[in-house]
């Protein structure tokens, strides 16, 4: 299961749709949904390189995790802490 997730993350990272790191048994995944600000300082959200794969990854987390709390998905042997770049605004 972990290997499948890493394959999805690697593909998403290649398209710059996610950033992720791995420490211990936790993967820290940030979905890159924020592009910046326009001339009026309104938030601009970016189009994903592979929107279908982003959706598939989010769905996979929800369906495969044994539990979830505060965007932390728990699996047998590892966890995924999910965030979005727009949360850092």
C-alpha positions as CSV (number, residue, x, y, z in Angstrom):
1,X,0.0,0.0,0.0
2,X,2.8,2.4,0.9
3,X,4.6,1.7,-2.3
4,X,1.5,2.5,-4.4
5,X,1.1,5.8,-2.5
6,X,4.8,6.7,-3.1
7,X,4.3,6.1,-6.9
8,X,1.3,8.5,-6.9
9,X,3.3,11.1,-4.9
10,X,6.3,10.8,-7.2
11,X,4.0,11.4,-10.3
12,X,2.3,14.3,-8.6
13,X,5.6,15.9,-7.5
14,X,7.0,15.6,-11.0
15,X,4.0,17.8,-12.2
16,X,4.6,20.1,-9.2
17,X,1.1,19.3,-7.8
18,X,2.5,18.2,-4.5
19,X,5.5,18.6,-2.2
20,X,6.2,15.8,0.2
21,X,8.8,14.6,2.7
22,X,9.1,11.5,4.8
23,X,10.3,11.4,8.4
24,X,10.0,8.2,10.4
25,X,6.7,6.6,9.6
26,X,5.0,9.9,8.6
27,X,4.7,11.4,5.1
28,X,4.1,15.1,5.1
29,X,2.2,16.0,1.9
30,X,1.3,19.5,0.7
31,X,-1.0,19.8,-2.3
32,X,0.1,22.9,-4.3
33,X,-3.2,24.6,-4.9
34,X,-2.1,28.3,-4.4
35,X,-0.5,30.3,-7.2
36,X,-0.2,33.7,-5.6
37,X,-2.1,37.0,-5.7
38,X,-3.5,39.1,-8.6
39,X,-3.1,42.8,-8.9
40,X,-5.9,43.4,-6.5
41,X,-4.3,41.1,-3.9
42,X,-7.0,38.5,-4.4
43,X,-6.0,34.9,-4.1
44,X,-5.2,33.0,-7.3
45,X,-5.5,29.2,-7.2
46,X,-3.5,27.2,-9.6
47,X,-4.7,24.5,-12.1
48,X,-3.1,21.2,-11.3
49,X,-0.9,19.5,-13.9
50,X,-2.8,16.3,-13.4
51,X,-6.1,17.2,-11.7
52,X,-7.4,13.6,-12.1
53,X,-4.4,12.2,-10.2
54,X,-4.8,14.8,-7.4
55,X,-8.4,13.7,-7.1
56,X,-7.4,10.1,-7.2
57,X,-4.8,10.6,-4.5
58,X,-7.3,12.4,-2.2
59,X,-9.9,9.7,-2.8
60,X,-7.3,6.9,-2.2
61,X,-6.4,8.5,1.2
62,X,-10.0,8.6,2.3
63,X,-10.9,5.1,1.2
64,X,-7.7,3.3,2.2
65,X,-6.9,4.8,5.5
66,X,-7.8,2.9,8.6
67,X,-8.6,6.2,10.3
68,X,-8.4,10.0,9.8
69,X,-8.2,12.9,12.2
70,X,-7.4,16.5,11.3
71,X,-6.2,15.5,7.8
72,X,-3.8,12.9,9.2
73,X,-4.6,9.6,7.5
74,X,-3.4,6.5,9.4
75,X,-2.4,3.2,7.6
76,X,-0.8,0.0,8.8
77,X,2.8,1.1,9.4
78,X,2.6,4.7,8.3
79,X,0.6,7.9,8.3
80,X,0.0,10.8,5.9
81,X,-0.3,14.3,7.2
82,X,-2.1,16.2,4.4
83,X,-2.1,20.0,3.9
84,X,-2.7,22.5,1.1
85,X,-0.4,25.4,0.2
86,X,-3.4,27.8,0.4
87,X,-3.6,27.1,4.1
88,X,-0.3,29.0,4.6
89,X,-1.7,32.3,3.3
